[in-house]
Amino acid sequence: MEGIVISINISEKKGTVKKPVNSAIVKENFGIVGDAHSGSGRQVSFIGWDAVKKWMQDARYKMQVKPGDFAENITTKGIDWKKAKVGDRIKIFSPKSEVRSPKSILEITQIGKECHFGCAIRKAVGDCIMPKQGIFARVLIGGEIKVGDEIEVKQ
């Protein structure tokens, strides 16, 4: 599966909406430098924007959302995360680079999670996509990632 990074999001406190940044340092066995979830069991989180848009099309969801609102670190386009499995590798590359050497490599450790009590999305609409389609990974090889980078998911 291949796609692109459309947003990188960080927050200083857990349980809050993350703010977008243009680039971030992904540190081995730690996560994204400057993010509240770094160093935890769920070092880096991903969600597919295609799935979010489809989820939001349901008539009962009338609120507007943007990348980071689900407290995900990396928002992607073109990846069907429902096909991903624990243990799959996530490789992040410079866009259209002739040299296909990944800038960072992560390993999926968890799919889905329970929303915390204060989840703003769950409070507003009574449901959240992260428990079903949120992807969590640990960093195997760190590096600097940027919005627009290419992303590849393989077993």
DSSP file (Angstrom, degrees, kcal/mol; ACC not computed):
  #  RESIDUE AA STRUCTURE BP1 BP2  ACC     N-H-->O    O-->H-N    N-H-->O    O-->H-N    TCO  KAPPA ALPHA  PHI   PSI    X-CA   Y-CA   Z-CA
    1    1 A M              0   0    0      0, 0.0   152,-2.6     0, 0.0     2,-0.3   0.000 360.0 360.0 360.0 137.5    0.0    0.0    0.0
    2    2 A E  E     +A  152   0A   0     76,-0.4     2,-0.2   150,-0.2   150,-0.2  -0.965 360.0 131.4-132.4 149.4    1.3    3.4   -0.9
    3    3 A G  E     -A  151   0A   0    148,-2.4   148,-2.5    -2,-0.3     2,-0.3  -0.855  42.7 -91.3-164.9-160.6    0.2    7.0   -0.1
    4    4 A I  E     -AB 150  77A   0     73,-2.3    73,-2.1   146,-0.3     2,-0.7  -0.944  28.0-112.0-134.1 156.6    1.3   10.3    1.1
    5    5 A V  E     + B   0  76A   0    144,-2.8   143,-3.0    -2,-0.3    71,-0.2  -0.784  33.8 173.9 -83.0 116.7    1.7   12.2    4.4
    6    6 A I  E     +     0   0A   0     69,-2.6     2,-0.3    -2,-0.7    70,-0.2   0.633  65.4  12.8-100.8 -15.9   -0.9   15.0    4.3
    7    7 A S  E     - B   0  75A   0     68,-1.5    68,-2.6   139,-0.1     2,-0.4  -0.962  53.1-158.4-158.6 142.0   -0.4   16.2    7.9
    8    8 A I  E     -CB  21  74A   0     13,-0.7    13,-2.7    -2,-0.3     2,-0.4  -0.992  25.5-171.4-118.0 130.0    2.0   15.8   10.8
    9    9 A N  E     +C   20   0A   0     64,-3.5     2,-0.3    -2,-0.4    59,-0.1  -0.968  10.2 174.7-132.8 136.3    0.4   16.7   14.2
   10   10 A I  E     -C   19   0A   0      9,-2.4     9,-3.1    -2,-0.4     2,-0.3  -0.945   7.0-169.8-135.7 158.5    1.7   17.1   17.7
   11   11 A S        -     0   0    0     -2,-0.3    25,-2.5     7,-0.2    26,-0.2  -0.987  25.3-138.9-144.3 153.9    0.5   18.2   21.1
   12   12 A E  S    S+     0   0    0     -2,-0.3     2,-0.4    23,-0.2    -1,-0.1   0.731  90.4  45.1 -82.4 -23.4    2.1   18.9   24.4
   13   13 A K  S >  S-     0   0    0      4,-0.1     3,-1.0    24,-0.0    23,-0.2  -0.949  86.6-113.1-125.3 142.7   -0.5   17.2   26.5
   14   14 A K  T 3  S+     0   0    0     -2,-0.4     3,-0.1     1,-0.2    -2,-0.1  -0.374  98.6  30.5 -66.2 148.7   -2.3   13.8   26.0
   15   15 A G  T 3  S+     0   0    0      1,-0.3     2,-0.3    56,-0.1    -1,-0.2   0.587  96.6 110.0  80.4  10.9   -6.0   13.9   25.2
   16   16 A T  S <  S-     0   0    0     -3,-1.0    -1,-0.3    55,-0.1     2,-0.1  -0.804  78.9 -91.1-116.1 160.3   -5.9   17.2   23.3
   17   17 A V        -     0   0    0     -2,-0.3     2,-0.2    -3,-0.1    52,-0.2  -0.454  47.0-125.1 -64.9 136.5   -6.3   18.0   19.7
   18   18 A K        -     0   0    0     50,-1.9    -7,-0.2    -2,-0.1    53,-0.1  -0.571  15.4-131.6 -86.9 150.9   -2.9   18.0   18.0
   19   19 A K  E     -C   10   0A   0     -9,-3.1    -9,-2.4    -2,-0.2     2,-0.1  -0.808  25.8-110.3-101.6 140.3   -1.6   21.0   16.0
   20   20 A P  E     -C    9   0A   0      0, 0.0     2,-0.3     0, 0.0   -11,-0.2  -0.409  32.9-176.3 -72.8 145.6   -0.2   20.6   12.5
   21   21 A V  E     -C    8   0A   0    -13,-2.7   -13,-0.7    -2,-0.1     3,-0.1  -0.944  30.5-129.5-133.0 155.7    3.6   21.1   11.8
   22   22 A N  S    S+     0   0    0     -2,-0.3   125,-2.3     1,-0.2     2,-0.3   0.789  88.4   3.5 -77.5 -27.8    5.4   21.0    8.5
   23   23 A S  E     -I  146   0B   0    123,-0.2     2,-0.3   -15,-0.1   123,-0.2  -0.968  63.1-169.8-152.1 163.7    8.1   18.6    9.6
   24   24 A A  E     -I  145   0B   0    121,-2.2   121,-2.8    -2,-0.3     2,-0.6  -0.991  26.4-116.8-154.8 155.6    9.0   16.5   12.7
   25   25 A I  E     -I  144   0B   0      8,-0.3     8,-2.6    -2,-0.3     2,-0.6  -0.872  24.4-156.5 -96.2 123.6   11.9   14.5   14.0
   26   26 A V  E     -IJ 143  32B   0    117,-3.3   117,-2.1    -2,-0.6     2,-0.4  -0.909  13.6-155.5-101.4 121.0   10.9   10.8   14.5
   27   27 A K  E >>  - J   0  31B   0      4,-3.4     4,-2.1    -2,-0.6     3,-1.8  -0.830  22.1-103.8-107.1 134.0   13.2    9.3   17.1
   28   28 A E  T 34 S-     0   0    0     -2,-0.4   112,-0.2     1,-0.3    -1,-0.1  -0.241 101.7  -2.2 -54.9 133.3   14.0    5.6   17.4
   29   29 A N  T 34 S+     0   0    0    110,-2.3    -1,-0.3     1,-0.1   111,-0.1   0.729 131.4  65.2  55.7  27.2   12.2    3.8   20.2
   30   30 A F  T <4 S-     0   0    0     -3,-1.8     9,-4.0     1,-0.1    10,-0.4   0.543  86.2-134.9-138.0 -56.6   10.7    7.1   21.3
   31   31 A G  E  <  -J   27   0B   0     -4,-2.1    -4,-3.4     7,-0.2     2,-0.6  -0.933  58.0  -8.1 126.2-152.4    8.3    8.7   18.8
   32   32 A I  E >  S-J   26   0B   0     11,-0.7     3,-2.1    -2,-0.3     6,-0.3  -0.744  73.3-117.8 -88.7 123.4    7.9   12.2   17.5
   33   33 A V  T 3  S+     0   0    0     -8,-2.6    -8,-0.3    -2,-0.6     3,-0.1  -0.377  99.8  21.8 -60.1 128.4   10.1   14.7   19.4
   34   34 A G  T 3  S+     0   0    0      1,-0.3     2,-0.4    -2,-0.1    -1,-0.3   0.387  95.4 118.6  94.4  -2.5    7.8   17.3   21.1
   35   35 A D    X   -     0   0    0     -3,-2.1     3,-1.5   -25,-0.1    -1,-0.3  -0.788  66.8-131.5-101.1 143.5    4.7   15.1   21.2
   36   36 A A  T 3  S+     0   0    0    -25,-2.5   -22,-0.2    -2,-0.4    -1,-0.1   0.756 104.9  56.1 -62.4 -27.2    3.0   14.1   24.4
   37   37 A H  T >  S+     0   0    0    -26,-0.2     3,-1.9   -24,-0.1    -1,-0.3   0.540  78.4 119.5 -85.8  -5.4    2.7   10.4   23.4
   38   38 A S  T <  S+     0   0    0     -3,-1.5    -7,-0.2    -6,-0.3     3,-0.1  -0.302  75.8  23.3 -59.4 141.2    6.5   10.0   22.7
   39   39 A G  T 3  S+     0   0    0     -9,-4.0    -1,-0.3     1,-0.3    -8,-0.1   0.347 102.2 109.4  84.7  -7.2    8.1    7.4   24.9
   40   40 A S  S <  S-     0   0    0     -3,-1.9    -1,-0.3   -10,-0.4     3,-0.3  -0.316  88.9 -96.8 -91.4 179.6    4.8    5.6   25.5
   41   41 A G  S    S+     0   0    0      1,-0.3     2,-0.8    -3,-0.1     3,-0.2   0.767 123.8  53.7 -66.1 -26.5    3.7    2.2   24.1
   42   42 A R  S    S+     0   0    0     -5,-0.2    -1,-0.3     1,-0.2    -2,-0.2  -0.707  71.6 167.1-108.7  78.2    1.9    4.0   21.3
   43   43 A Q        +     0   0    0     -2,-0.8   -11,-0.7    -3,-0.3     2,-0.4   0.891  64.7  14.7 -63.7 -45.8    4.8    6.1   20.0
   44   44 A V  E     -D  137   0A   0     93,-2.0    93,-2.6    -3,-0.2     2,-0.3  -0.997  69.4-156.2-135.9 135.0    3.3    7.3   16.7
   45   45 A S  E     -D  136   0A   0     -2,-0.4    29,-2.5    91,-0.2    28,-0.7  -0.869   8.1-168.8-115.1 148.5   -0.3    7.2   15.6
   46   46 A F  E     +De 135  74A   0     89,-2.7    89,-2.3    -2,-0.3     2,-0.3  -0.937   7.7 178.6-130.5 150.6   -1.7    7.2   12.1
   47   47 A I  E     - e   0  75A   0     27,-1.7    29,-2.4    -2,-0.3     2,-0.5  -0.971  29.2-121.3-148.6 146.5   -5.1    7.6   10.5
   48   48 A G  E  >  - e   0  76A   0     -2,-0.3     4,-1.8    85,-0.3     3,-0.2  -0.756  10.0-152.9 -89.2 125.4   -6.2    7.7    6.8
   49   49 A W  H  > S+     0   0    0     27,-3.5     4,-2.6    -2,-0.5     5,-0.2   0.822  95.7  61.3 -66.9 -30.2   -8.0   10.8    5.7
   50   50 A D  H  > S+     0   0    0     26,-0.5     4,-1.9     1,-0.2    -1,-0.2   0.922 107.2  45.0 -59.9 -43.9   -9.9    8.9    3.1
   51   51 A A  H  > S+     0   0    0     -3,-0.2     4,-2.6     2,-0.2    -2,-0.2   0.873 111.1  53.4 -68.5 -37.5  -11.5    6.8    5.8
   52   52 A V  H  X S+     0   0    0     -4,-1.8     4,-2.6     2,-0.2    -2,-0.2   0.942 109.1  48.6 -62.6 -46.8  -12.2    9.9    7.9
   53   53 A K  H  X S+     0   0    0     -4,-2.6     4,-1.1     1,-0.2    -2,-0.2   0.904 113.1  47.5 -60.5 -41.6  -14.0   11.6    5.0
   54   54 A K  H  < S+     0   0    0     -4,-1.9     3,-0.5    -5,-0.2     4,-0.5   0.914 112.2  49.8 -65.1 -42.5  -16.0    8.4    4.4
   55   55 A W  H >< S+     0   0    0     -4,-2.6     3,-1.0     1,-0.2    -2,-0.2   0.888 109.8  51.4 -61.9 -40.7  -16.9    8.1    8.1
   56   56 A M  H 3< S+     0   0    0     -4,-2.6    -1,-0.2     1,-0.2     5,-0.2   0.697  93.4  73.4 -72.9 -19.5  -18.0   11.8    8.2
   57   57 A Q  T 3<  +     0   0    0     -4,-1.1    -1,-0.2    -3,-0.5    -2,-0.2   0.718  68.5 110.3 -68.1 -19.2  -20.3   11.4    5.2
   58   58 A D  S X  S-     0   0    0     -3,-1.0     3,-2.1    -4,-0.5    -3,-0.0  -0.378  81.2-123.7 -55.9 131.9  -22.7    9.5    7.4
   59   59 A A  T 3  S+     0   0    0      1,-0.3    -1,-0.2     3,-0.0    -3,-0.0   0.730 104.9  62.6 -56.2 -27.3  -25.7   11.8    7.8
   60   60 A R  T 3  S+     0   0    0      1,-0.1     2,-0.9     2,-0.1    -1,-0.3   0.655  86.7  79.7 -78.2 -11.7  -25.5   11.9   11.6
   61   61 A Y    <   +     0   0    0     -3,-2.1    -1,-0.1    -5,-0.2    64,-0.1  -0.817  47.9 158.5 -99.0 102.6  -22.0   13.5   11.7
   62   62 A K        +     0   0    0     -2,-0.9     2,-0.2     2,-0.1    -1,-0.2   0.439  39.1 101.0-103.8  -2.3  -22.5   17.2   11.1
   63   63 A M        -     0   0    0     58,-0.1     2,-0.4     1,-0.0    -2,-0.0  -0.517  69.8-122.9 -86.0 154.7  -19.3   18.6   12.6
   64   64 A Q        -     0   0    0     -2,-0.2     2,-0.3     2,-0.0    -2,-0.1  -0.782  30.0-170.3 -92.7 136.7  -16.3   19.6   10.5
   65   65 A V        -     0   0    0     -2,-0.4     3,-0.0     5,-0.0    -9,-0.0  -0.888   7.4-167.2-125.2 158.9  -13.0   17.9   11.3
   66   66 A K    >   -     0   0    0     -2,-0.3     3,-2.3     1,-0.0     4,-0.2  -0.921  44.8 -67.8-136.5 162.9   -9.4   18.6   10.2
   67   67 A P  T 3  S+     0   0    0      0, 0.0   -59,-0.1     0, 0.0     6,-0.0  -0.245 121.7  30.6 -52.3 137.3   -6.2   16.5   10.4
   68   68 A G  T >  S+     0   0    0    -61,-0.1     3,-1.9   -59,-0.1   -50,-1.9   0.085  86.8 105.3  98.8 -20.7   -5.1   16.3   14.1
   69   69 A D  T <  S+     0   0    0     -3,-2.3    52,-0.3     1,-0.3    51,-0.1   0.736  80.0  52.0 -65.1 -21.7   -8.6   16.4   15.5
   70   70 A F  T 3  S-     0   0    0     -4,-0.2    -1,-0.3     2,-0.1     3,-0.1   0.258 119.7-111.3 -95.7  12.3   -8.5   12.6   16.2
   71   71 A A    <   +     0   0    0     -3,-1.9     2,-0.2     1,-0.2    -2,-0.1   0.718  67.8 151.5  64.0  24.6   -5.2   13.2   18.1
   72   72 A E        -     0   0    0      1,-0.1    -1,-0.2   -54,-0.1   -26,-0.2  -0.591  42.9-149.3 -82.5 147.8   -3.3   11.3   15.3
   73   73 A N  S    S+     0   0    0    -28,-0.7   -64,-3.5     1,-0.3     2,-0.5   0.883  83.7  31.8 -80.4 -42.2    0.3   12.2   14.7
   74   74 A I  E     -Be   8  46A   0    -29,-2.5   -27,-1.7   -66,-0.2     2,-0.5  -0.970  66.1-162.8-127.1 122.4    0.3   11.4   11.0
   75   75 A T  E     -Be   7  47A   0    -68,-2.6   -69,-2.6    -2,-0.5   -68,-1.5  -0.886  19.0-166.8-102.2 130.4   -2.6   11.8    8.7
   76   76 A T  E     -Be   5  48A   0    -29,-2.4   -27,-3.5    -2,-0.5   -26,-0.5  -0.754  16.6-151.4-118.7 162.0   -2.3    9.9    5.4
   77   77 A K  E    S+B    4   0A   0    -73,-2.1   -73,-2.3    -2,-0.3     3,-0.1  -0.999  79.9  21.1-129.1 135.5   -4.0    9.9    2.0
   78   78 A G  S    S+     0   0    0     -2,-0.4     2,-0.5     1,-0.3   -76,-0.4   0.340  90.2 113.0  95.1  -7.3   -4.1    6.8   -0.2
   79   79 A I        -     0   0    0    -75,-0.2     2,-1.1   -78,-0.1    -1,-0.3  -0.872  55.9-150.8-101.8 127.7   -3.5    4.1    2.5
   80   80 A D    >   -     0   0    0     -2,-0.5     3,-2.0     1,-0.2     4,-0.3  -0.783  14.6-174.2 -93.3  91.7   -6.3    1.7    3.4
   81   81 A W  G >  S+     0   0    0     -2,-1.1     3,-1.2     1,-0.3    -1,-0.2   0.670  73.9  75.7 -65.4 -16.6   -5.3    1.1    7.0
   82   82 A K  G 3  S+     0   0    0      1,-0.3    -1,-0.3    -3,-0.1    -2,-0.0   0.742  94.0  53.7 -65.5 -20.3   -8.0   -1.5    7.4
   83   83 A K  G <  S+     0   0    0     -3,-2.0    -1,-0.3     2,-0.1    -2,-0.2   0.568  89.6 102.9 -87.8 -10.4   -5.7   -3.8    5.4
   84   84 A A    <   -     0   0    0     -3,-1.2     2,-0.3    -4,-0.3    71,-0.0  -0.359  54.5-160.0 -75.2 153.9   -2.8   -3.2    7.8
   85   85 A K    >   -     0   0    0     -2,-0.1     3,-2.3    25,-0.0    23,-0.2  -0.937  32.1 -87.5-131.7 154.2   -1.7   -5.8   10.4
   86   86 A V  T 3  S+     0   0    0     -2,-0.3    23,-0.2     1,-0.3     3,-0.1  -0.402 117.4  31.9 -56.6 132.7    0.3   -5.7   13.6
   87   87 A G  T 3  S+     0   0    0     21,-2.6    -1,-0.3     1,-0.4    22,-0.1   0.140  85.8 132.9 100.2 -18.8    3.9   -6.3   12.5
   88   88 A D    <   -     0   0    0     -3,-2.3    20,-2.7    19,-0.1     2,-0.4  -0.305  55.6-122.6 -62.4 150.9    3.6   -4.5    9.2
   89   89 A R  E     -GF 107 154A   0     65,-3.3    65,-2.3    18,-0.2     2,-0.6  -0.807  15.4-155.2-100.4 137.5    6.4   -2.0    8.4
   90   90 A I  E     -GF 106 153A   0     16,-2.8    16,-2.8    -2,-0.4     2,-0.4  -0.959  12.9-169.2-111.1 119.5    5.7    1.6    7.6
   91   91 A K  E     -GF 105 152A   0     61,-2.9    61,-2.5    -2,-0.6     2,-0.5  -0.929   6.5-157.6-113.3 134.7    8.4    3.3    5.5
   92   92 A I  E     -GF 104 151A   0     12,-2.4    11,-3.2    -2,-0.4    12,-1.2  -0.954  16.4-178.7-115.6 126.1    8.5    7.0    4.9
   93   93 A F  E     - F   0 150A   0     57,-2.7    57,-1.9    -2,-0.5     7,-0.1  -0.805  35.5 -97.8-120.7 157.1   10.4    8.4    1.9
   94   94 A S    >   -     0   0    0      7,-0.4     3,-1.2    -2,-0.3    55,-0.1  -0.509  60.7 -91.7 -64.7 144.1   11.2   11.8    0.4
   95   95 A P  T 3  S-     0   0    0      0, 0.0    -1,-0.1     0, 0.0    54,-0.1  -0.369  98.9  -9.1 -65.7 136.7    8.6   12.5   -2.4
   96   96 A K  T 3  S+     0   0    0      1,-0.2     2,-0.3    -2,-0.1     4,-0.1   0.775  89.0 166.9  51.0  33.6    9.6   11.4   -5.9
   97   97 A S    <   -     0   0    0     -3,-1.2    -1,-0.2     1,-0.1    -4,-0.0  -0.602  37.4-147.7 -79.9 136.7   13.1   10.6   -4.8
   98   98 A E  S    S+     0   0    0     -2,-0.3     2,-0.7     1,-0.1    -1,-0.1   0.840  91.0  66.9 -70.5 -32.0   15.3    8.6   -7.2
   99   99 A V  S    S-     0   0    0      1,-0.1     2,-1.4     2,-0.1    -5,-0.2  -0.820  77.4-155.5 -90.7 114.5   17.0    7.0   -4.3
  100  100 A R        +     0   0    0     -2,-0.7    -1,-0.1    -7,-0.1    -2,-0.1  -0.376  43.3 137.3 -91.0  58.1   14.4    4.8   -2.5
  101  101 A S        -     0   0    0     -2,-1.4    -7,-0.4    -7,-0.0    -2,-0.1  -0.916  55.8-120.4-102.3 121.1   16.0    4.9    0.9
  102  102 A P        -     0   0    0      0, 0.0    -9,-0.2     0, 0.0     3,-0.1  -0.301   9.5-152.0 -65.4 142.9   13.5    5.4    3.7
  103  103 A K  S    S+     0   0    0    -11,-3.2     2,-0.3     1,-0.3   -10,-0.2   0.784  84.3   5.0 -76.8 -30.9   13.8    8.4    6.0
  104  104 A S  E     -G   92   0A   0    -12,-1.2   -12,-2.4    39,-0.1     2,-0.4  -0.990  63.0-156.1-153.6 147.9   12.1    6.5    8.8
  105  105 A I  E     +GH  91 141A   0     36,-1.9    35,-2.4    -2,-0.3    36,-2.3  -0.999  15.6 179.3-130.6 131.4   10.8    3.0    9.4
  106  106 A L  E     -GH  90 139A   0    -16,-2.8   -16,-2.8    -2,-0.4     2,-0.4  -0.853  18.8-138.9-125.7 161.6    8.1    2.1   11.9
  107  107 A E  E     -GH  89 138A   0     31,-2.4    31,-2.3    -2,-0.3     2,-0.3  -0.989  24.4-118.3-125.0 130.0    6.4   -1.1   12.9
  108  108 A I  E     + H   0 137A   0    -20,-2.7   -21,-2.6    -2,-0.4    29,-0.3  -0.490  37.0 167.6 -67.9 126.8    2.7   -1.4   13.6
  109  109 A T  E     +     0   0A   0     27,-2.8     2,-0.3     1,-0.3    28,-0.2   0.581  61.7  17.2-113.2 -18.8    2.1   -2.4   17.2
  110  110 A Q  E     - H   0 136A   0     26,-1.7    26,-2.7   -25,-0.1     2,-0.5  -0.989  54.1-152.6-158.2 143.0   -1.6   -1.8   17.7
  111  111 A I  E    S- H   0 135A   0     -2,-0.3    24,-0.2    24,-0.2    22,-0.1  -0.982  70.2  -9.0-120.9 120.2   -4.7   -1.3   15.6
  112  112 A G        -     0   0    0     22,-3.6     2,-0.3    -2,-0.5    20,-0.2   0.100  62.3-155.2  81.0 162.1   -7.5    0.7   17.3
  113  113 A K        -     0   0    0     17,-0.3     2,-0.3    -3,-0.1    21,-0.1  -0.964  27.4 -92.4-164.3 160.1   -7.8    2.0   20.8
  114  114 A E        -     0   0    0     -2,-0.3     2,-0.1     1,-0.1    -2,-0.0  -0.632  44.8-116.2 -78.1 136.8  -10.5    3.0   23.3
  115  115 A C        -     0   0    0     -2,-0.3    -1,-0.1     1,-0.1     2,-0.1  -0.471  32.2-115.6 -68.9 144.0  -11.3    6.6   23.2
  116  116 A H    >   -     0   0    0     -2,-0.1     3,-1.9     1,-0.1    -1,-0.1  -0.341  31.7 -98.6 -75.7 165.1  -10.5    8.4   26.5
  117  117 A F  T 3  S+     0   0    0      1,-0.3    -1,-0.1    -2,-0.1    -2,-0.1   0.816 121.6  48.8 -55.1 -36.4  -13.3    9.9   28.6
  118  118 A G  T 3  S+     0   0    0      4,-0.0    -1,-0.3     5,-0.0     2,-0.2   0.231  72.7 147.5 -93.2  15.2  -12.7   13.4   27.3
  119  119 A C    <>  -     0   0    0     -3,-1.9     4,-2.3     1,-0.2     5,-0.2  -0.327  37.2-155.4 -57.0 114.9  -12.6   12.5   23.6
  120  120 A A  H  > S+     0   0    0     -2,-0.2     4,-2.2     1,-0.2    -1,-0.2   0.866  90.8  50.5 -63.7 -38.6  -14.0   15.6   21.9
  121  121 A I  H  > S+     0   0    0    -52,-0.3     4,-2.7     2,-0.2     6,-0.5   0.945 111.5  47.4 -65.3 -47.6  -15.1   13.8   18.7
  122  122 A R  H  > S+     0   0    0      1,-0.2     4,-2.1     2,-0.2    -2,-0.2   0.889 113.0  49.8 -61.5 -40.0  -16.9   11.1   20.8
  123  123 A K  H  < S+     0   0    0     -4,-2.3    -1,-0.2     1,-0.2    -2,-0.2   0.905 114.9  44.0 -63.9 -41.3  -18.6   13.8   22.9
  124  124 A A  H  < S+     0   0    0     -4,-2.2    -2,-0.2    -5,-0.2    -1,-0.2   0.890 133.6  13.4 -74.2 -40.8  -19.8   15.7   19.8
  125  125 A V  H  < S-     0   0    0     -4,-2.7    -3,-0.2     2,-0.3    -2,-0.2   0.490  95.5-117.3-119.1  -5.3  -21.1   12.9   17.6
  126  126 A G  S  < S+     0   0    0     -4,-2.1     2,-0.3    -5,-0.5    -4,-0.2   0.533  88.7  62.1  82.7   5.1  -21.3    9.8   20.0
  127  127 A D        -     0   0    0     -6,-0.5    -2,-0.3     0, 0.0     2,-0.3  -0.958  60.1-158.3-153.9 165.2  -18.7    7.9   18.0
  128  128 A C        -     0   0    0     -2,-0.3     4,-0.2    -3,-0.1   -13,-0.1  -0.988  17.7-143.6-150.9 146.9  -15.0    8.0   17.0
  129  129 A I  S >> S+     0   0    0     -2,-0.3     4,-3.0     1,-0.2     3,-1.3   0.736  87.8  77.8 -83.2 -24.3  -13.0    6.4   14.2
  130  130 A M  H 3> S+     0   0    0      1,-0.3     4,-1.8     3,-0.2   -17,-0.3   0.848  84.6  60.8 -59.3 -38.1   -9.8    5.8   16.2
  131  131 A P  H 34 S+     0   0    0      0, 0.0    -1,-0.3     0, 0.0    -2,-0.1   0.797 120.4  26.7 -61.1 -24.0  -11.1    2.7   18.1
  132  132 A K  H <4 S+     0   0    0     -3,-1.3    -2,-0.2    -4,-0.2    -3,-0.1   0.788 137.3  20.6-104.3 -36.6  -11.5    0.9   14.8
  133  133 A Q  H  < S+     0   0    0     -4,-3.0   -85,-0.3   -20,-0.1     2,-0.2   0.364  83.5 118.0-124.1   5.9   -9.1    2.5   12.4
  134  134 A G     <  -     0   0    0     -4,-1.8   -22,-3.6    -5,-0.4     2,-0.4  -0.562  48.8-153.2 -72.5 138.7   -6.3    4.2   14.4
  135  135 A I  E     -DH  46 111A   0    -89,-2.3   -89,-2.7    -2,-0.2     2,-0.4  -0.940   7.6-164.7-116.4 135.6   -2.9    2.7   13.8
  136  136 A F  E     +DH  45 110A   0    -26,-2.7   -27,-2.8    -2,-0.4   -26,-1.7  -0.959  12.0 175.4-123.8 139.9   -0.1    2.8   16.3
  137  137 A A  E     -DH  44 108A   0    -93,-2.6   -93,-2.0    -2,-0.4     2,-0.3  -0.956  25.8-131.8-142.9 156.8    3.5    2.1   15.7
  138  138 A R  E     - H   0 107A   0    -31,-2.3   -31,-2.4    -2,-0.3     2,-0.6  -0.838  34.5-111.3-106.7 150.9    6.9    2.1   17.3
  139  139 A V  E     + H   0 106A   0     -2,-0.3  -110,-2.3  -112,-0.3   -33,-0.2  -0.706  34.9 171.4 -88.1 120.6    9.9    3.8   15.6
  140  140 A L  E    S+     0   0A   0    -35,-2.4     2,-0.4    -2,-0.6   -34,-0.2   0.838  78.6  18.0 -91.1 -42.5   12.6    1.4   14.3
  141  141 A I  E    S- H   0 105A   0    -36,-2.3   -36,-1.9  -114,-0.1    -1,-0.4  -0.991  81.1-149.9-133.1 124.0   14.6    3.9   12.4
  142  142 A G        +     0   0    0     -2,-0.4     2,-0.3   -38,-0.2  -115,-0.2  -0.291  29.2 131.4 -88.9 173.4   14.3    7.6   13.1
  143  143 A G  E     -I   26   0B   0   -117,-2.1  -117,-3.3    -2,-0.1     2,-0.5  -0.949  57.9 -60.6 167.2-178.5   14.7   10.6   10.9
  144  144 A E  E     -I   25   0B   0     -2,-0.3     2,-0.3  -119,-0.2  -119,-0.2  -0.801  48.2-168.2 -92.4 128.9   13.1   13.9    9.8
  145  145 A I  E     -I   24   0B   0   -121,-2.8  -121,-2.2    -2,-0.5     2,-0.3  -0.830   1.6-164.6-114.4 155.9    9.7   13.5    8.1
  146  146 A K  E >   -I   23   0B   0     -2,-0.3     3,-2.0  -123,-0.2  -123,-0.2  -0.954  32.9 -91.4-138.1 154.7    7.8   16.2    6.2
  147  147 A V  T 3  S+     0   0    0   -125,-2.3  -141,-0.2    -2,-0.3     3,-0.1  -0.460 115.5  35.4 -59.2 135.3    4.3   16.8    4.9
  148  148 A G  T 3  S+     0   0    0   -143,-3.0    -1,-0.3     1,-0.3  -142,-0.1   0.259  84.7 138.2  97.4 -10.4    4.2   15.5    1.3
  149  149 A D    <   -     0   0    0     -3,-2.0  -144,-2.8  -144,-0.1    -1,-0.3  -0.300  56.7-113.1 -63.4 153.0    6.5   12.6    2.1
  150  150 A E  E     -AF   4  93A   0    -57,-1.9   -57,-2.7  -146,-0.2     2,-0.4  -0.609  30.0-157.7 -85.3 149.5    5.6    9.2    0.5
  151  151 A I  E     -AF   3  92A   0   -148,-2.5  -148,-2.4    -2,-0.2     2,-0.4  -0.984   8.4-171.4-133.1 141.4    4.5    6.4    2.7
  152  152 A E  E     -AF   2  91A   0    -61,-2.5   -61,-2.9    -2,-0.4     2,-0.5  -0.996   6.3-161.1-134.6 136.4    4.6    2.7    2.1
  153  153 A V  E     + F   0  90A   0   -152,-2.6     2,-0.3    -2,-0.4   -63,-0.2  -0.979  22.6 158.6-121.1 124.3    3.1   -0.1    4.2
  154  154 A K  E       F   0  89A   0    -65,-2.3   -65,-3.3    -2,-0.5    -2,-0.0  -0.957 360.0 360.0-141.0 157.6    4.3   -3.7    3.7
  155  155 A Q              0   0    0     -2,-0.3   -65,-0.1   -67,-0.2    -1,-0.0   0.470 360.0 360.0 -71.5 360.0    4.4   -7.0    5.6
